[in-house]
Amino acid sequence: MYIKKRQSGVSLKGRLVHYKMHYLLMLPGIVFFIIFRYIPIYGIIIAFKDVMPFDGLRAMLTAPFVGFKHFITFFNSYYFWNILGNTLSISGLKLLFGFPAPIILALLLNEVRSARFKKVTQTISYLPHFLSWVVVAGLFTVILSTSGGMINEIVKAFGGNPIYFLGDPKYFRSLLVISEVWKSMGWGSIIYLAALSGINPELYEAAIVDGAGRWKQMIHITLPAMSYVVILMFIFAIGNLLQAGFEQILLLYSPSVYGVSDIIDTYVYREGLIGLKYSYTTAIGLFKSIMAMILIISANYSAKRMGKEGIW
């Protein structure tokens, strides 16, 4: 109580001086969010105006106000339902296969008794995370190439004809999911392994005494102990449901697969940066942000209703 009273009586300047190293460590992150997250919020205003590409910053204030014109144009456009459906479909597939993948990997690594084998496996599984999507897209392009690609060479060895996987709508979404899971699974397992490391070993010892095997230990001890982390990560995943993977798709897709791969972000890229429709694409980005906020609030509310811990 005495310590708390002393801390509450310290002035703001005194706390800043006392914790100066902590604040210095926080400073780069604070500056980043101010410059790239908070200042650009002012630019949302052009979603409700007609701003021409080279009018300058002053046009953000002087351009004519058009209300919800750009939103209505987007909702009535030919592309709206296609890109929204593609975004949700690709994100849904990634959520279905990509979300449980790091959990399964963490559970498998948790059962490994050889420390050396476990470290080697973890290191190998982490490596793809540090490859940029440019490198990954290049690897997949070479492996799936119709002329000398490893996969098509195997297809030809069994008497089949080469398949242009990246240009075939039947295979493209599956390739997106496979490349996403391969790249992110190992890195995503870190947080689950951290949760598993906090489980009291005595719980497993007591379970063994009671005759519980590995499977029952996992069901009754491991999974309940990491459930709060799983729920938190799932809420974040729901909030990112409209983030279908812009960089990945931009590097892998082509006009032949636009029908199944064109998402909100790639459409915004083409219309905004290439077509110079800044106000129109800002409106689309604002719509996407609002929908993401609704999704994450809904997911958090649902978790609370089920008696689980949410983000707030």
DRENGU-530857 format. One line per 10 residues: number of its first residue (from 1); their letters; for each residue x, y, z of N, C-alpha, C. Coordinates in Angstrom, 1 decimal. Atoms other than C-alpha are relative to their C-alpha. Layout:
NUM) a) X,Y,Z,X,Y,Z,X,Y,Z; ...
//
This chain:
1) myikkrqsgv) 0.8,-1.2,0.0,0.0,0.0,0.0,0.9,1.2,0.0; -0.9,-1.2,-0.1,2.8,2.4,0.9,0.7,0.3,-1.4; -0.6,-0.2,1.4,4.5,1.8,-2.5,-0.9,0.6,-1.0; 1.0,-0.5,0.9,1.3,2.3,-4.4,-0.3,1.5,0.3; 0.3,-1.4,-0.3,0.7,5.6,-2.5,1.1,0.9,-0.5; -1.1,-0.8,0.5,4.2,6.8,-3.3,0.0,0.2,-1.5; 0.1,0.0,1.5,3.8,5.9,-7.0,-1.1,1.0,-0.5; 1.1,-0.9,0.4,0.5,7.7,-7.2,0.2,1.4,0.2; -0.4,-1.4,-0.3,2.0,10.8,-5.7,1.1,0.6,-0.9; -1.1,-0.4,0.9,4.8,11.0,-8.3,-0.6,0.8,-1.1
11) slkgrlvhyk) 0.5,-0.8,1.1,4.3,13.7,-10.9,0.3,-0.7,-1.3; -0.2,0.5,1.3,4.1,13.0,-14.6,1.5,0.1,-0.5; -1.4,-0.2,0.3,7.6,14.5,-15.1,0.9,-1.0,0.7; -0.8,0.9,-0.7,9.0,12.3,-12.4,-0.1,-1.4,-0.5; 0.2,1.4,0.6,7.5,9.1,-13.9,0.7,-0.1,-1.4; -0.7,0.0,1.2,8.9,10.1,-17.3,1.5,-0.1,0.2; -1.5,0.1,-0.2,12.4,10.5,-15.9,0.3,-1.3,0.6; -0.3,1.3,-0.7,12.2,7.3,-13.8,-0.1,-1.1,-1.0; 0.2,1.1,0.9,11.0,5.2,-16.7,0.5,0.4,-1.4; -0.5,-0.6,1.3,12.9,7.1,-19.5,0.4,-1.1,-1.0
21) mhyllmlpgi) -0.5,1.1,0.9,14.5,3.9,-20.9,-1.2,-0.8,-0.6; 1.2,0.7,0.5,11.1,2.2,-21.2,-0.7,0.8,-1.1; 0.7,-0.9,1.0,9.6,5.2,-23.1,0.9,0.1,-1.2; -0.9,-0.1,1.1,12.7,5.4,-25.3,-0.2,-1.3,-0.9; 0.2,1.3,0.8,12.1,1.7,-26.3,-1.4,0.1,-0.7; 1.3,-0.1,0.6,8.5,2.5,-27.0,-0.1,1.1,-1.2; 0.0,-1.2,0.9,9.3,5.7,-29.0,-0.1,-0.4,-1.5; 0.1,0.4,1.5,10.0,4.0,-32.5,-1.4,-0.5,-0.4; 1.3,0.6,0.3,6.7,2.1,-32.3,-1.1,1.1,0.0; 0.9,-1.1,-0.1,4.8,5.2,-31.2,0.1,0.9,-1.3
31) vffiifryip) -0.2,-0.8,1.1,6.3,7.3,-34.0,-0.5,-0.7,-1.3; 0.5,0.7,1.2,5.5,4.6,-36.6,-1.5,0.1,-0.1; 1.5,-0.1,0.1,1.8,4.5,-35.6,-0.5,1.4,-0.2; 0.5,-1.4,0.2,1.5,8.3,-35.5,0.1,0.3,-1.5; -0.3,-0.4,1.4,3.1,8.7,-39.0,-0.9,-0.9,-1.0; 0.6,0.8,1.0,1.6,5.7,-40.8,-1.4,-0.5,0.3; 1.4,0.5,-0.4,-1.7,5.0,-38.9,-0.9,1.2,0.4; 0.9,-1.1,-0.5,-3.0,8.2,-37.3,-0.1,1.2,-0.9; 0.1,-1.1,0.9,-2.0,11.0,-39.6,-0.7,-0.3,-1.3; 0.8,0.3,1.2,-3.3,9.2,-42.7,-1.5,0.0,0.1
41) iygiiiafkd) 1.4,0.0,-0.2,-6.7,9.0,-41.1,-0.7,1.3,-0.5; 0.5,-1.2,0.6,-7.2,12.6,-42.2,-0.4,-0.1,-1.4; 0.2,0.2,1.5,-7.1,11.4,-45.8,-1.3,-0.6,-0.3; 1.3,0.7,0.2,-10.4,9.5,-45.3,-1.0,1.0,-0.5; 0.9,-1.0,0.4,-12.1,12.8,-46.0,-0.3,0.0,-1.6; 0.2,0.0,1.5,-11.5,12.4,-49.8,-0.9,-1.1,-0.5; 1.0,1.0,0.4,-13.8,9.4,-49.8,-1.4,0.6,-0.2; 1.2,-0.7,0.1,-16.6,11.9,-49.6,0.1,1.3,-0.9; -0.2,-1.2,0.9,-15.2,14.4,-52.1,0.5,-0.6,-1.4; -0.6,0.3,1.3,-14.1,14.4,-55.8,1.4,0.6,-0.1
51) vmpfdglram) -1.4,-0.5,0.1,-10.3,14.8,-55.6,0.7,-0.6,-1.2; -0.8,0.4,1.2,-8.3,14.7,-58.8,1.4,-0.3,0.4; -1.3,0.5,-0.4,-4.9,13.0,-58.8,1.0,1.0,0.3; -1.1,-0.9,-0.1,-2.7,16.0,-59.1,-0.4,1.4,0.5; 0.5,-1.3,-0.5,-4.7,18.7,-57.3,0.8,0.5,1.2; -0.8,-0.4,-1.2,-2.4,18.7,-54.2,-0.8,-0.3,1.2; 0.7,0.2,-1.3,-3.2,18.4,-50.5,-1.1,1.0,0.3; 1.0,-1.0,-0.3,-5.2,21.6,-50.5,-1.4,-0.5,-0.6; 1.3,0.5,0.6,-7.8,19.8,-52.7,-0.8,-0.8,1.0; 0.8,0.8,-1.0,-8.7,17.6,-49.7,-1.0,0.9,0.7
61) ltapfvgfkh) 1.0,-0.9,-0.6,-10.4,20.7,-48.3,-0.8,0.8,-1.0; 0.7,-0.8,1.0,-11.4,22.6,-51.4,-0.8,-0.8,-1.0; 0.7,0.8,0.9,-12.7,19.7,-53.5,-1.5,0.0,0.3; 1.4,0.0,-0.3,-16.5,19.5,-53.8,-0.5,-1.2,0.7; 0.5,1.1,-0.8,-18.4,17.4,-51.3,-1.0,-0.8,-0.8; 0.9,0.8,0.8,-20.2,14.5,-53.0,-0.8,-1.1,0.8; 0.7,1.0,-0.8,-21.5,12.5,-50.0,0.4,-1.4,-0.2; -0.3,1.4,0.1,-21.8,8.8,-50.5,0.0,-0.5,-1.5; 0.0,0.3,1.4,-21.4,8.9,-54.3,0.9,-1.1,-0.3; -1.0,1.0,0.3,-18.3,6.8,-54.4,-0.4,-1.4,0.6
71) fitffnsyyf) 0.5,1.2,-0.7,-19.8,4.2,-52.0,-1.1,-0.7,-0.9; 1.1,0.5,0.9,-22.9,3.9,-54.2,0.5,-0.6,-1.3; -0.6,0.5,1.2,-20.8,3.6,-57.3,0.6,-1.4,0.1; -0.7,1.3,-0.2,-18.8,0.7,-55.8,-1.1,-1.1,0.2; 1.0,1.0,-0.3,-21.9,-1.1,-54.5,-0.8,-0.4,-1.3; 0.8,0.2,1.2,-23.6,-0.8,-57.9,0.9,-0.5,-1.2; -0.9,0.3,1.1,-20.5,-1.7,-59.9,-0.1,-1.5,-0.4; 0.0,1.4,0.5,-20.1,-4.9,-61.9,0.9,-0.9,0.8; -1.1,0.8,-0.6,-17.1,-6.0,-59.9,-0.4,-0.3,1.5; 0.2,0.1,-1.4,-18.6,-5.6,-56.4,-0.2,-1.4,0.6
81) wnilgntlsi) 0.3,1.3,-0.6,-20.1,-9.0,-55.7,1.1,-1.0,-0.4; -1.1,0.9,0.3,-17.2,-10.8,-57.5,1.1,0.2,0.9; -1.2,-0.2,-0.8,-14.4,-9.2,-55.6,-0.3,-0.2,1.5; 0.4,0.3,-1.4,-16.3,-9.4,-52.3,-0.1,-1.5,0.2; 0.0,1.5,-0.1,-17.0,-13.1,-52.9,1.3,-0.6,-0.1; -1.4,0.5,0.1,-13.4,-13.8,-53.9,0.7,0.3,1.3; -0.7,-0.3,-1.3,-12.1,-12.0,-50.8,-0.4,-0.9,1.1; 0.5,0.8,-1.1,-14.4,-13.9,-48.4,0.3,-1.5,-0.3; -0.3,1.4,0.3,-13.8,-17.2,-50.2,1.4,-0.4,0.3; -1.4,0.3,-0.2,-10.0,-17.0,-50.2,0.3,0.1,1.5
91) sglkllfgfp) -0.3,-0.1,-1.5,-9.9,-15.7,-46.6,-0.6,-1.1,0.8; 0.7,1.1,-0.7,-12.4,-18.4,-45.6,0.8,-1.3,-0.1; -0.8,1.2,0.2,-10.2,-21.1,-47.1,1.3,0.0,0.8; -1.2,-0.2,-0.8,-7.1,-19.7,-45.5,-0.3,-0.2,1.5; 0.4,0.1,-1.4,-8.9,-19.5,-42.1,-0.3,-1.5,0.3; 0.3,1.4,-0.2,-10.2,-23.1,-42.5,1.2,-0.9,0.1; -1.1,0.8,0.0,-6.9,-24.6,-43.3,1.3,0.6,0.7; -1.2,-0.7,-0.6,-4.4,-22.0,-42.1,0.0,0.2,1.5; 0.1,-0.3,-1.5,-5.7,-21.3,-38.6,0.3,-1.2,0.8; -0.3,1.2,-0.9,-5.6,-24.9,-37.2,1.5,-0.5,-0.3
101) apiilallln) -1.3,0.5,0.3,-2.2,-25.6,-38.9,1.0,0.2,1.0; -1.0,-0.2,-1.0,0.1,-23.9,-36.4,-0.4,-0.6,1.4; 0.4,0.7,-1.3,-2.0,-25.3,-33.5,0.4,-1.4,0.0; -0.4,1.4,0.1,-1.5,-28.8,-34.8,1.5,-0.2,0.1; -1.5,0.1,0.0,2.2,-28.2,-35.4,0.5,0.2,1.5; -0.5,-0.2,-1.4,2.6,-26.8,-31.8,-0.3,-1.2,0.9; 0.3,1.2,-0.7,0.8,-29.8,-30.4,0.9,-1.2,-0.3; -0.9,1.1,0.3,3.0,-32.2,-32.3,1.4,0.2,0.5; -1.4,-0.3,-0.5,6.2,-30.4,-31.3,0.0,-0.1,1.5; 0.1,0.1,-1.5,5.0,-30.4,-27.7,0.1,-1.5,0.4
111) evrsarfkkv) -0.1,1.4,-0.4,4.9,-34.2,-27.8,1.4,-0.6,-0.3; -1.4,0.5,0.3,8.5,-34.5,-29.1,0.9,0.0,1.2; -0.9,0.1,-1.2,10.9,-35.7,-26.4,1.4,0.3,-0.3; -1.3,-0.3,0.4,14.1,-35.2,-28.3,0.2,1.5,-0.2; -0.2,-1.4,0.0,15.2,-31.6,-27.6,0.7,0.4,-1.3; -0.7,-0.3,1.2,17.6,-31.6,-30.6,-0.9,-0.1,-1.2; 0.9,0.2,1.2,15.1,-32.9,-33.1,-1.1,1.1,0.1; 1.0,-1.0,-0.2,12.5,-30.4,-31.7,0.5,1.4,-0.5; -0.6,-1.3,0.4,14.9,-27.4,-32.2,0.2,0.0,-1.5; -0.2,0.0,1.4,15.8,-28.5,-35.7,-1.3,0.2,-0.8
121) tqtisylphf) 1.4,0.0,0.6,12.1,-29.0,-36.7,-0.5,1.4,0.1; 0.5,-1.4,-0.1,11.2,-25.6,-35.3,0.7,1.0,-0.9; -0.8,-0.9,0.9,14.0,-23.8,-37.1,-0.4,-0.2,-1.4; 0.4,0.2,1.4,13.1,-25.4,-40.4,-1.4,0.5,-0.3; 1.4,-0.4,0.2,9.4,-24.6,-39.9,-0.1,1.5,0.0; 0.0,-1.5,-0.1,10.2,-20.9,-39.1,0.6,0.6,-1.2; -0.7,-0.6,1.2,12.4,-20.3,-42.2,-0.9,0.6,-1.0; 0.8,-0.6,1.1,9.6,-19.7,-44.8,-0.5,1.4,0.4; 0.6,-1.3,-0.4,8.3,-16.8,-42.7,0.9,1.1,-0.4; -1.0,-1.0,0.3,11.5,-14.9,-43.4,0.3,0.2,-1.5
131) lswvvvaglf) -0.1,-0.2,1.4,11.2,-15.2,-47.1,-1.1,0.9,-0.5; 1.0,-0.9,0.5,9.4,-12.4,-48.9,-0.9,-0.7,-1.0; 0.9,0.6,0.9,6.4,-13.1,-51.0,0.5,0.0,-1.4; -0.7,-0.1,1.3,8.5,-12.1,-54.0,0.8,-1.3,-0.2; -0.8,1.2,0.1,10.8,-15.0,-53.3,-0.9,-1.3,-0.1; 0.9,1.1,0.0,8.0,-17.4,-52.5,-0.7,-0.2,-1.3; 0.7,0.1,1.3,6.1,-16.5,-55.7,0.9,-0.5,-1.1; -1.0,0.5,1.0,9.3,-17.1,-57.7,0.2,-1.4,0.1; -0.2,1.4,-0.2,9.8,-20.5,-56.1,-1.2,-0.8,-0.6; 1.2,0.7,0.4,6.2,-21.5,-56.8,-0.1,0.0,-1.5
141) tvilstsggm) 0.0,-0.1,1.5,6.4,-20.2,-60.4,0.9,-1.0,-0.7; -1.0,1.0,0.6,9.5,-22.3,-61.1,-0.4,-1.4,0.2; 0.4,1.4,-0.3,8.2,-25.4,-59.4,-1.2,-0.5,-0.8; 1.3,0.3,0.7,4.8,-25.2,-61.2,0.1,0.3,-1.5; -0.1,-0.3,1.5,6.2,-24.2,-64.6,-0.3,-1.1,-0.9; 0.3,1.1,1.0,5.0,-26.1,-67.6,1.2,-0.5,-0.8; -1.2,0.4,0.7,8.5,-26.2,-69.0,1.1,-0.2,1.0; -1.1,0.4,-0.9,10.8,-28.0,-66.6,-0.4,0.1,1.5; 0.4,-0.1,-1.4,8.8,-27.4,-63.4,-0.1,-1.4,0.6; -0.1,1.3,-0.6,9.2,-30.2,-60.9,-1.4,-0.8,0.0
151) ineivkafgg) 1.3,0.7,0.0,5.4,-30.9,-60.5,-0.4,-0.5,-1.3; 0.5,0.4,1.3,4.7,-31.0,-64.2,0.9,-1.1,-0.6; -0.8,1.2,0.4,7.7,-33.3,-64.7,-0.5,-1.3,0.6; 0.6,1.2,-0.6,6.1,-35.7,-62.3,-1.3,-0.4,-0.7; 1.2,0.2,0.7,2.8,-35.3,-64.1,0.3,-0.7,-1.4; -0.4,0.6,1.3,4.5,-36.1,-67.5,0.6,-1.4,0.2; -0.5,1.3,-0.3,6.3,-39.1,-65.9,-1.1,-1.0,0.1; 1.2,0.9,-0.2,2.9,-40.6,-65.1,-0.9,0.0,-1.3; 0.8,0.0,1.3,1.7,-40.0,-68.7,-1.0,1.1,-0.2; 0.9,-1.1,0.1,-0.2,-36.8,-68.1,0.6,1.1,-0.8
161) npiyflgdpk) -0.5,-1.2,0.7,0.0,-33.5,-69.9,0.3,1.2,1.0; -0.4,-1.1,-0.9,1.6,-30.4,-68.3,-1.2,0.9,0.2; 1.2,-0.8,-0.4,-0.9,-28.2,-66.4,0.6,1.4,0.4; -0.4,-1.4,-0.4,-0.6,-24.4,-66.1,-0.8,0.3,1.3; 0.7,-0.1,-1.3,-1.5,-24.4,-62.4,-0.3,1.4,0.3; 0.2,-1.4,-0.4,-1.1,-20.6,-61.9,-1.0,0.7,-0.9; 0.9,-0.6,1.0,-3.3,-19.9,-64.9,-1.3,-0.7,-0.1; 1.3,0.8,0.1,-6.1,-22.4,-64.2,-0.8,0.3,1.3; 0.9,-0.3,-1.1,-9.0,-21.2,-62.0,-0.3,-1.1,0.9; 0.3,1.1,-0.9,-9.5,-24.7,-60.7,1.0,-0.2,1.1
171) yfrsllvise) -1.1,0.3,-0.9,-6.1,-24.8,-59.0,0.4,1.2,0.8; -0.7,-1.2,-0.5,-5.3,-21.2,-58.2,-0.3,0.2,1.5; 0.3,-0.3,-1.4,-7.1,-20.8,-54.9,0.6,-1.0,0.9; -0.7,1.0,-0.8,-5.7,-24.1,-53.6,1.5,0.3,0.1; -1.4,-0.4,-0.1,-2.2,-22.9,-54.4,0.2,1.2,0.9; -0.1,-1.1,-1.0,-2.9,-19.7,-52.5,0.0,-0.5,1.4; 0.1,0.5,-1.3,-3.9,-21.6,-49.5,1.3,-0.8,0.4; -1.2,0.8,-0.3,-1.0,-24.1,-49.7,1.2,0.9,0.3; -1.1,-0.9,-0.2,1.6,-21.3,-50.1,-0.1,0.8,1.3; 0.2,-0.8,-1.3,0.1,-19.3,-47.2,0.2,-0.9,1.2
181) vwksmgwgsi) -0.2,0.9,-1.1,0.0,-22.3,-44.9,1.5,-0.4,0.2; -1.4,0.3,0.0,3.6,-23.3,-45.8,0.8,1.1,0.6; -0.8,-1.2,-0.4,4.9,-19.8,-45.2,-0.3,0.4,1.5; 0.4,-0.5,-1.3,3.0,-19.0,-42.0,-0.1,-1.0,1.2; 0.3,1.0,-1.1,2.5,-22.3,-40.1,1.0,0.0,1.1; -1.1,0.1,-1.0,5.9,-22.5,-38.4,0.0,1.2,0.9; -0.1,-1.2,-0.8,6.0,-18.9,-37.3,-1.3,0.2,0.9; 1.3,-0.1,-0.8,2.3,-19.0,-36.1,0.0,-0.9,1.2; 0.0,0.9,-1.1,3.1,-21.9,-33.9,0.7,0.5,1.3; -0.8,-0.5,-1.1,5.4,-19.8,-31.7,-0.9,0.3,1.2
191) iylaalsgin) 0.8,-0.5,-1.1,2.6,-18.2,-29.6,-0.7,-1.2,0.7; 0.7,1.1,-0.6,0.9,-21.6,-29.1,1.0,-0.8,0.9; -1.0,0.7,-0.7,4.2,-23.2,-28.0,0.3,0.8,1.3; -0.2,-0.8,-1.2,4.6,-20.3,-25.5,-1.1,-0.3,1.0; 1.1,0.3,-0.9,1.2,-21.0,-24.1,0.1,-1.4,0.6; -0.2,1.3,-0.5,2.0,-24.7,-23.8,1.2,-0.1,1.0; -1.2,0.1,-0.9,5.3,-24.0,-22.0,-0.4,0.5,1.4; 0.5,-0.4,-1.3,3.2,-22.4,-19.2,-0.8,-1.0,0.8; 0.8,1.1,-0.7,1.3,-25.6,-18.3,0.8,-0.6,1.1; -0.7,0.6,-1.2,2.2,-27.0,-14.9,0.3,-1.5,-0.3
201) pelyeaaivd) -0.3,1.4,0.3,4.0,-30.4,-15.5,-0.6,-0.9,1.0; 0.6,0.9,-1.0,2.4,-31.7,-12.3,-1.4,-0.5,-0.5; 1.3,0.4,0.5,-0.9,-31.8,-14.2,0.1,-1.3,-0.9; -0.3,1.2,0.8,0.6,-34.3,-16.7,0.3,-1.2,0.9; -0.4,1.1,-0.9,2.1,-36.3,-13.9,-1.2,-0.6,0.8; 1.2,0.4,-0.6,-1.2,-36.5,-12.1,-0.9,-0.8,-1.0; 0.8,0.7,1.0,-2.9,-37.6,-15.3,0.5,-1.3,-0.3; -0.6,1.2,0.3,-0.4,-40.3,-15.9,-0.3,-1.0,1.2; 0.3,0.8,-1.1,-1.0,-41.6,-12.4,-1.4,-0.5,-0.1; 1.4,0.4,0.1,-4.7,-41.7,-13.1,-0.3,-0.9,-1.3
211) gagrwkqmih) 0.1,0.9,1.1,-4.0,-43.8,-16.2,-0.3,0.7,-1.4; 0.3,-0.7,1.3,-4.5,-41.1,-18.9,1.1,-0.1,-1.0; -1.0,0.1,1.1,-2.7,-41.7,-22.2,0.3,1.4,-0.6; -0.3,-1.3,0.7,-1.2,-39.0,-24.5,-1.2,0.7,-0.5; 1.1,-0.6,0.6,-4.4,-38.5,-26.3,-0.9,0.7,1.1; 0.9,-0.6,-1.0,-6.5,-37.9,-23.1,0.7,1.2,0.7; -0.7,-1.2,-0.6,-3.8,-35.6,-21.7,-0.1,1.2,-0.9; 0.2,-1.1,0.9,-4.0,-33.5,-24.8,-1.4,0.6,0.0; 1.4,-0.4,0.0,-7.8,-33.4,-24.7,-0.4,0.8,1.3; 0.5,-0.5,-1.3,-8.2,-32.7,-21.0,1.0,1.0,0.7
221) itlpamsyvv) -1.0,-0.9,-0.6,-5.0,-30.7,-20.2,0.5,1.0,-1.0; -0.7,-0.9,0.9,-3.2,-29.3,-23.2,-1.0,1.0,-0.7; 0.9,-0.8,0.7,-6.1,-28.0,-25.2,-0.8,1.0,0.8; 0.6,-1.0,-0.9,-8.0,-26.4,-22.3,1.0,1.1,0.5; -1.0,-1.0,-0.4,-4.8,-24.7,-21.2,0.4,1.1,-1.0; -0.3,-0.9,1.1,-4.2,-23.1,-24.6,-1.2,0.6,-0.6; 1.2,-0.4,0.7,-7.8,-22.4,-25.4,-0.2,1.6,0.0; 0.1,-1.4,0.0,-7.6,-18.7,-24.4,0.8,0.6,-1.1; -0.8,-0.5,1.1,-4.8,-18.1,-26.8,-0.7,-0.3,-1.4; 0.7,0.4,1.3,-6.7,-20.0,-29.6,-1.1,1.0,-0.2
231) ilmfifaign) 1.2,-0.9,0.2,-9.8,-17.8,-29.0,0.5,1.4,-0.4; -0.6,-1.4,0.4,-7.7,-14.5,-29.1,0.4,0.0,-1.4; -0.5,0.0,1.4,-6.0,-15.5,-32.3,-1.1,-0.2,-1.0; 1.1,0.2,0.9,-9.3,-16.6,-33.8,-0.7,1.3,-0.2; 0.6,-1.3,0.1,-10.8,-13.2,-33.0,0.8,0.9,-1.0; -0.8,-0.8,0.9,-7.9,-11.5,-34.7,-0.1,-0.5,-1.5; 0.1,0.6,1.4,-8.2,-13.9,-37.7,-1.4,0.4,-0.6; 1.3,-0.4,0.5,-11.9,-13.0,-38.0,0.1,1.5,-0.4; -0.1,-1.4,0.4,-11.0,-9.3,-38.0,0.8,0.2,-1.3; -0.8,-0.1,1.3,-8.6,-9.9,-40.9,-0.6,-0.8,-1.1
241) llqagfeqil) 0.7,0.8,1.0,-11.2,-11.8,-42.9,0.0,0.7,-1.4; -0.1,-0.7,1.3,-11.1,-9.1,-45.6,1.4,0.2,-0.5; -1.4,0.0,0.5,-7.3,-9.3,-45.8,0.3,-1.3,-0.6; -0.2,1.3,0.7,-7.1,-12.1,-48.3,1.5,-0.2,-0.5; -1.4,0.2,0.4,-3.4,-11.6,-49.0,0.4,0.8,-1.3; -0.2,-0.9,1.1,-2.8,-8.6,-51.3,1.4,-0.4,-0.8; -1.3,0.2,0.7,1.0,-9.1,-52.0,0.1,-1.4,-0.6; -0.1,1.4,0.5,0.7,-12.9,-52.4,-0.8,-0.1,-1.3; 0.9,0.1,1.2,-2.2,-12.6,-54.9,0.6,0.8,-1.2; -0.5,-0.9,1.0,-0.7,-9.7,-56.8,1.2,-0.6,-0.7
251) llyspsvygv) -1.1,0.6,0.6,2.5,-11.6,-57.4,-0.3,-1.3,-0.8; 0.2,1.3,0.6,0.9,-14.9,-58.4,-1.2,0.0,-1.1; 1.1,0.1,0.9,-2.3,-14.0,-60.3,0.3,0.6,-1.4; 0.0,-0.5,1.4,-2.9,-13.2,-64.0,-1.4,0.2,-0.4; 1.4,-0.3,0.4,-5.9,-12.0,-66.0,-0.8,-1.3,-0.2; 0.7,1.3,0.2,-6.8,-15.7,-66.7,-0.7,-0.5,1.2; 0.6,0.5,-1.3,-7.6,-16.2,-63.0,-0.7,1.2,0.7; 0.6,-1.1,-0.7,-9.1,-12.8,-62.2,-1.4,-0.4,0.6; 1.4,0.4,-0.4,-12.6,-14.4,-61.9,0.0,-0.6,1.4; 0.0,0.7,-1.3,-11.5,-16.4,-58.8,1.0,0.6,0.9
261) sdiidtyvyr) -1.1,-0.5,-0.8,-8.6,-14.3,-57.5,0.0,1.5,0.3; 0.1,-1.5,-0.2,-9.5,-10.6,-57.8,-0.7,0.4,1.3; 0.6,-0.3,-1.3,-10.0,-9.3,-54.3,-0.1,1.5,0.2; 0.2,-1.4,-0.2,-10.8,-5.9,-52.8,1.3,0.7,-0.1; -1.3,-0.7,0.0,-7.1,-5.0,-52.3,0.6,0.1,-1.4; -0.6,0.0,1.4,-6.0,-5.9,-55.9,-0.9,1.0,-0.9; 0.9,-0.9,0.8,-9.1,-4.0,-57.3,0.4,1.4,0.4; -0.4,-1.3,-0.4,-8.1,-1.0,-55.2,1.3,0.5,-0.6; -1.3,-0.3,0.6,-4.6,-1.2,-56.5,-0.1,0.4,-1.4; 0.2,-0.3,1.4,-5.7,-1.2,-60.1,-0.7,1.3,-0.2
271) egliglkysy) 0.8,-1.2,0.2,-8.3,1.4,-59.8,0.6,1.3,0.6; -0.6,-1.2,-0.7,-6.4,3.7,-57.4,1.3,0.4,-0.5; -1.4,-0.4,0.4,-2.7,3.6,-58.3,0.2,0.0,-1.5; -0.1,0.1,1.4,-3.1,2.6,-61.9,-1.0,0.9,-0.7; 1.1,-0.8,0.6,-6.5,4.2,-62.7,-0.1,1.4,0.6; 0.0,-1.4,-0.6,-5.8,7.3,-60.5,-1.4,0.4,0.6; 1.3,-0.3,-0.6,-9.3,7.1,-58.9,0.1,0.0,1.5; -0.3,0.0,-1.5,-8.2,8.2,-55.4,-1.2,0.1,0.9; 1.2,-0.1,-0.8,-11.5,9.2,-54.0,-0.8,-1.3,0.0; 0.8,1.3,0.2,-13.3,6.1,-55.3,0.7,-1.1,0.8
281) ttaiglfksi) -0.6,1.1,-0.7,-10.7,3.7,-53.9,0.2,0.3,1.5; 0.0,-0.3,-1.4,-10.5,5.6,-50.6,-1.3,-0.4,0.7; 1.3,0.5,-0.5,-14.2,4.9,-50.2,-0.1,-1.5,0.2; -0.1,1.5,-0.1,-13.6,1.2,-50.9,0.8,-0.4,1.2; -0.9,0.4,-1.2,-10.8,1.1,-48.3,-0.8,0.3,1.3; 0.8,-0.4,-1.2,-13.1,2.9,-45.7,-1.1,-1.1,0.2; 1.0,1.0,-0.1,-15.9,0.4,-46.4,0.6,-1.3,0.5; -0.7,1.2,-0.5,-13.4,-2.5,-45.9,0.4,0.1,1.5; -0.4,-0.2,-1.4,-12.1,-1.0,-42.6,-1.2,-0.1,0.9; 1.2,0.0,-0.8,-15.7,-0.5,-41.3,-0.5,-1.5,0.2
291) mamiliisan) 0.5,1.4,0.0,-16.6,-4.1,-42.2,1.0,-0.9,0.9; -0.9,0.7,-0.8,-13.4,-5.4,-40.5,-0.2,0.3,1.5; 0.3,-0.4,-1.4,-14.3,-3.4,-37.3,-1.2,-0.8,0.5; 1.3,0.7,-0.4,-17.8,-4.9,-37.3,0.3,-1.5,0.3; -0.4,1.4,-0.2,-16.3,-8.4,-37.7,0.7,-0.3,1.3; -0.8,0.2,-1.2,-13.8,-8.1,-34.9,-0.9,0.2,1.3; 0.9,-0.2,-1.2,-16.4,-6.6,-32.5,-1.0,-1.1,0.2; 1.0,1.2,0.0,-18.9,-9.4,-33.4,0.7,-1.2,0.6; -0.8,1.2,-0.5,-16.2,-12.1,-32.8,0.3,0.1,1.5; -0.3,-0.2,-1.4,-15.2,-10.6,-29.5,-1.3,-0.1,0.9
301) ysakrmgkeg) 1.3,0.1,-0.7,-18.9,-10.3,-28.4,-0.4,-1.4,0.1; 0.4,1.4,0.0,-19.5,-13.9,-29.4,0.8,-0.8,1.0; -0.9,0.7,-1.0,-16.5,-15.1,-27.3,-0.4,0.3,1.4; 0.5,-0.4,-1.4,-17.8,-13.1,-24.3,-1.3,-0.8,0.3; 1.2,0.7,-0.3,-21.2,-14.7,-24.7,0.2,-1.4,0.3; -0.3,1.4,-0.3,-19.7,-18.1,-24.6,0.8,-0.2,1.3; -0.7,0.1,-1.3,-18.0,-17.3,-21.3,1.5,0.0,-0.2; -1.4,0.0,0.3,-14.5,-16.9,-22.9,0.6,1.4,0.1; -0.6,-1.3,0.0,-12.0,-14.1,-22.6,0.2,0.5,-1.4; -0.2,-0.7,1.2,-12.0,-11.6,-25.4,1.2,0.9,0.0
311) iw) -1.1,-1.0,0.0,-9.7,-8.9,-26.5,-0.1,1.1,1.0; 0.3,-1.0,-1.1,-11.4,-6.4,-24.2,-1.2,-0.4,0.7
//
